[in-house]
């Protein structure tokens, strides 16, 4: 399967009714089994793009096509959010099984599936706990397990590791890559961290200021598996500097535009 994003534009209305263009004529293709990282200045439309891919929004113009999906109604997509989005009164295993429950999967079967994914994320011992009893990293592991339990063709991740500490982030990155390596689902991963993008992605897509479009795509040259040793490669520092230089101007322009809008 591949994803074709063809001349997509999307905008909203401000509280005063003024048009607010967010995405303008965006063009991109994502190939089968690719892990794509998306970076760009704050507020440029990264999350809106993920919402378009996940079916939460419809484009104002252009199209998003899933070519070669296994179902006639379109691909199964799952989203992992930064804020975990776990249901507080449900146990961890029931949170993970929630999508299966909505699809009518019998209780015994959905628990078995959920427990398998909790084991993959190394938190099956906490299956019957409530979300508030888990650390931030464990909650995000539960969020990833919930997304995987639905066996999606496309996994959408909106800054999933932004709220955890550096050590936990490294562990979660390693776990995610292990899970992805096992079945190579398409992953689109939004991050503000250039280092994270270079460690995780097959390609990095750079978005410009709002209304956003693709300003650059780079193929990440480092072999897998990647880890701390990857960051010692001289090319890593070169690519990091290059990407930061592409982002810096757009980030400053976005900050100026936001400040002007508040006057």
C-alpha positions as a printed NumPy array, in Angstrom:
array([[  0.   ,   0.   ,   0.   ],
       [  1.057,   3.596,  -0.517],
       [ -0.399,   6.978,   0.434],
       [ -0.707,   9.702,  -2.196],
       [ -1.291,  13.234,  -0.9  ],
       [ -2.174,  15.226,  -3.999],
       [ -2.359,  19.049,  -3.896],
       [ -4.132,  19.054,  -0.526],
       [ -5.307,  22.328,   1.013],
       [ -7.122,  22.803,   4.314],
       [ -8.176,  25.846,   6.309],
       [-10.423,  26.96 ,   9.144],
       [-12.26 ,  30.074,  10.267],
       [-11.035,  32.328,  13.072],
       [-13.462,  33.322,  15.874],
       [-14.13 ,  36.526,  13.912],
       [-14.95 ,  34.578,  10.766],
       [-11.75 ,  35.33 ,   8.894],
       [-10.323,  32.517,   6.752],
       [ -7.245,  30.824,   8.213],
       [ -5.398,  28.748,   5.606],
       [ -3.387,  25.989,   7.295],
       [ -2.237,  23.672,   4.5  ],
       [ -1.719,  24.852,   0.927],
       [ -1.256,  22.599,  -2.095],
       [  0.679,  19.963,  -0.147],
       [  2.134,  17.134,  -2.189],
       [  3.723,  13.941,  -0.832],
       [  3.86 ,  10.184,  -1.332],
       [  4.428,   7.592,   1.39 ],
       [  5.477,   4.135,   0.282],
       [  4.76 ,   0.716,   1.721],
       [  6.574,  -0.082,   4.993],
       [  8.011,   3.435,   5.29 ],
       [  8.627,   5.175,   8.598],
       [  8.188,   8.881,   7.865],
       [  9.051,  11.62 ,  10.345],
       [  7.468,  15.049,   9.897],
       [  9.018,  18.198,  11.334],
       [  8.044,  21.843,  11.038],
       [  7.487,  25.02 ,  13.074],
       [  4.824,  25.088,  15.789],
       [  1.337,  25.691,  14.468],
       [  2.249,  25.001,  10.848],
       [ -0.398,  22.312,  10.329],
       [  1.371,  19.057,  11.201],
       [ -1.495,  17.801,  13.386],
       [ -4.048,  18.933,  10.799],
       [ -2.211,  16.831,   8.218],
       [ -2.367,  13.815,  10.513],
       [ -6.088,  14.44 ,  11.003],
       [ -6.575,  14.424,   7.233],
       [ -4.738,  11.114,   6.96 ],
       [ -6.739,   9.653,   9.844],
       [-10.089,  10.72 ,   8.425],
       [-10.778,  13.246,  11.194],
       [-10.909,  16.095,   8.638],
       [-11.64 ,  16.37 ,   4.944],
       [ -9.461,  18.486,   2.638],
       [-10.912,  21.664,   1.168],
       [ -9.263,  20.721,  -2.114],
       [ -6.976,  18.008,  -3.382],
       [ -7.106,  14.394,  -2.284],
       [ -5.618,  11.792,   0.041],
       [ -5.551,   8.361,  -1.604],
       [ -4.635,   5.023,  -0.069],
       [ -3.555,   2.855,  -2.985],
       [ -3.591,  -0.907,  -2.456],
       [ -5.376,  -0.949,   0.907],
       [ -6.608,  -4.349,   2.049],
       [-10.219,  -3.187,   2.618],
       [-12.732,  -1.661,   0.214],
       [-13.678,   1.082,   2.68 ],
       [-10.115,   2.357,   3.066],
       [ -7.264,   1.486,   5.41 ],
       [ -7.489,   1.039,   9.135],
       [ -5.564,   3.906,  10.713],
       [ -4.737,   4.346,  14.388],
       [ -3.532,   7.519,  16.094],
       [ -1.221,   7.803,  19.11 ],
       [ -1.551,  11.186,  20.828],
       [  0.914,  13.112,  22.957],
       [ -1.492,  13.245,  25.924],
       [ -2.111,   9.449,  26.005],
       [ -5.933,   9.859,  25.666],
       [ -6.633,   6.876,  27.92 ],
       [-10.096,   6.5  ,  29.464],
       [ -9.459,   7.047,  33.201],
       [-12.148,   4.725,  34.598],
       [-11.22 ,   1.745,  32.428],
       [ -8.409,  -0.655,  33.228],
       [ -5.301,  -0.628,  31.058],
       [ -6.303,  -3.815,  29.247],
       [ -9.821,  -2.496,  28.638],
       [ -8.334,   0.717,  27.241],
       [ -6.193,  -1.28 ,  24.842],
       [ -9.198,  -3.402,  23.836],
       [-11.524,  -0.411,  23.373],
       [-11.3  ,  -0.258,  19.578],
       [-11.859,  -4.007,  19.337],
       [-14.912,  -3.635,  21.572],
       [-16.359,  -0.978,  19.254],
       [-15.857,  -3.371,  16.339],
       [-17.808,  -6.112,  18.112],
       [-14.904,  -8.476,  18.841],
       [-15.94 , -10.963,  21.591],
       [-14.663, -10.132,  25.069],
       [-12.364, -13.156,  25.463],
       [-10.762, -12.624,  22.064],
       [-10.235,  -8.9  ,  22.516],
       [ -8.642,  -9.454,  25.937],
       [ -6.236, -11.982,  24.438],
       [ -5.299,  -9.554,  21.664],
       [ -4.903,  -6.671,  24.112],
       [ -2.763,  -8.725,  26.485],
       [ -0.496,  -9.728,  23.615],
       [  0.178,  -6.099,  22.729],
       [  0.657,  -5.145,  26.372],
       [  3.261,  -7.912,  26.585],
       [  4.963,  -6.532,  23.471],
       [  5.196,  -3.149,  25.211],
       [  6.354,  -4.816,  28.483],
       [  3.451,  -3.607,  30.639],
       [  1.235,  -6.721,  30.747],
       [  1.853,  -6.936,  34.511],
       [ -0.207,  -3.73 ,  34.847],
       [ -3.125,  -4.866,  32.688],
       [ -5.699,  -4.479,  35.451],
       [ -4.362,  -1.156,  36.764],
       [ -6.022,   2.177,  36.062],
       [ -4.175,   4.766,  33.927],
       [ -3.512,   7.069,  36.903],
       [ -1.499,   4.271,  38.529],
       [  1.014,   4.242,  35.663],
       [  3.992,   6.469,  34.942],
       [  3.918,   8.72 ,  31.888],
       [  6.055,   6.325,  29.883],
       [  3.847,   3.37 ,  30.793],
       [  0.728,   5.301,  29.786],
       [  2.241,   5.984,  26.395],
       [  3.159,   2.318,  26.035],
       [ -0.507,   1.554,  26.708],
       [ -1.483,   4.122,  24.071],
       [  0.78 ,   2.458,  21.513],
       [ -0.557,  -0.985,  22.46 ],
       [ -4.125,   0.304,  21.975],
       [ -3.249,   1.62 ,  18.516],
       [ -1.586,  -1.65 ,  17.507],
       [ -4.419,  -3.813,  18.845],
       [ -6.592,  -2.737,  15.921],
       [ -3.967,  -4.028,  13.455],
       [ -3.883,  -0.78 ,  11.464],
       [ -2.274,  -0.485,   8.07 ],
       [ -1.151,   3.04 ,   8.964],
       [  0.053,   4.222,  12.381],
       [ -0.19 ,   7.986,  12.948],
       [  1.802,   9.414,  15.854],
       [  1.43 ,  13.034,  17.011],
       [  4.495,  13.903,  19.121],
       [  3.949,  10.766,  21.214],
       [  7.142,  11.07 ,  23.275],
       [  7.158,  14.827,  23.868],
       [  5.8  ,  14.603,  27.416],
       [  8.276,  12.055,  28.821],
       [ 11.809,  12.475,  30.165],
       [ 14.881,  11.883,  28.011],
       [ 15.668,   8.395,  29.322],
       [ 12.087,   7.205,  28.892],
       [ 11.984,   8.72 ,  25.412],
       [ 15.045,   6.702,  24.381],
       [ 13.452,   3.495,  25.685],
       [ 10.176,   4.237,  23.895],
       [ 12.01 ,   4.979,  20.652],
       [ 13.801,   1.623,  20.865],
       [ 10.556,  -0.23 ,  21.612],
       [  8.714,   1.477,  18.789],
       [ 11.432,   0.554,  16.29 ],
       [ 11.37 ,  -3.061,  17.486],
       [  7.596,  -3.212,  17.007],
       [  7.807,  -1.525,  13.608],
       [ 10.596,  -3.844,  12.443],
       [  8.382,  -6.857,  13.154],
       [  5.631,  -5.996,  10.654],
       [  6.705,  -2.764,   8.913],
       [  3.434,  -0.852,   9.034],
       [  3.435,   2.599,   7.476],
       [  4.231,   5.082,  10.263],
       [  3.858,   8.863,  10.082],
       [  5.497,  10.379,  13.135],
       [  5.306,  14.07 ,  14.04 ],
       [  8.13 ,  15.416,  16.175],
       [  9.781,  18.707,  17.093],
       [ 13.08 ,  16.878,  17.685],
       [ 15.434,  16.749,  14.712],
       [ 17.499,  14.091,  16.508],
       [ 14.413,  11.921,  16.974],
       [ 13.483,  12.286,  13.313],
       [ 16.955,  11.18 ,  12.2  ],
       [ 16.996,   8.223,  14.593],
       [ 13.546,   6.902,  13.685],
       [ 12.717,   7.813,  10.11 ],
       [ 13.429,   6.335,   6.703],
       [ 12.702,   9.819,   5.398],
       [ 12.196,  13.211,   7.023],
       [  9.585,  15.551,   5.55 ],
       [ 10.115,  19.215,   6.413],
       [  7.051,  21.478,   6.435],
       [  7.203,  25.258,   6.136],
       [  5.313,  27.982,   7.948],
       [  1.526,  28.22 ,   7.708],
       [ -0.079,  27.771,   5.224],
       [  2.246,  24.828,   5.089],
       [  3.661,  22.854,   2.229],
       [  6.585,  20.457,   1.889],
       [  9.815,  22.448,   1.687],
       [ 12.217,  19.491,   1.686],
       [ 12.405,  15.725,   1.969],
       [ 15.572,  13.878,   2.904],
       [ 16.363,  10.178,   2.906],
       [ 18.003,   9.219,   6.205],
       [ 21.271,   7.464,   5.252],
       [ 22.02 ,   5.593,   8.475],
       [ 21.623,   1.794,   8.501],
       [ 19.302,   0.106,  10.955],
       [ 19.297,  -0.713,  13.797],
       [ 20.09 ,   2.781,  15.032],
       [ 21.002,   3.947,  18.492],
       [ 23.319,   6.22 ,  20.417],
       [ 26.228,   5.243,  18.165],
       [ 24.323,   6.7  ,  15.206],
       [ 24.531,  10.151,  16.772],
       [ 28.342,   9.892,  16.743],
       [ 28.394,   9.557,  12.953],
       [ 29.721,  12.866,  11.5  ],
       [ 26.892,  12.814,   8.957],
       [ 24.374,  12.943,  11.813],
       [ 25.632,  16.344,  12.955],
       [ 25.726,  17.576,   9.359],
       [ 22.127,  16.545,   8.684],
       [ 20.976,  17.932,  12.013],
       [ 22.512,  21.316,  11.196],
       [ 21.068,  21.262,   7.69 ],
       [ 17.549,  20.523,   8.937],
       [ 17.804,  23.141,  11.663],
       [ 18.814,  25.757,   9.091],
       [ 15.738,  24.829,   7.032],
       [ 13.502,  25.087,  10.102],
       [ 15.014,  28.19 ,  11.662],
       [ 13.708,  30.706,   9.162],
       [ 10.232,  29.188,   9.089],
       [ 10.097,  29.061,  12.891],
       [ 11.056,  32.724,  13.251],
       [  8.554,  33.74 ,  10.571],
       [  5.808,  31.769,  12.323],
       [  6.595,  33.48 ,  15.642],
       [  6.466,  36.928,  14.004],
       [  3.161,  36.112,  12.312],
       [  1.661,  34.924,  15.596],
       [  2.836,  38.056,  17.409],
       [  1.42 ,  40.297,  14.673],
       [ -1.895,  38.48 ,  14.917],
       [ -2.146,  39.308,  18.621],
       [ -1.759,  43.068,  18.134]])
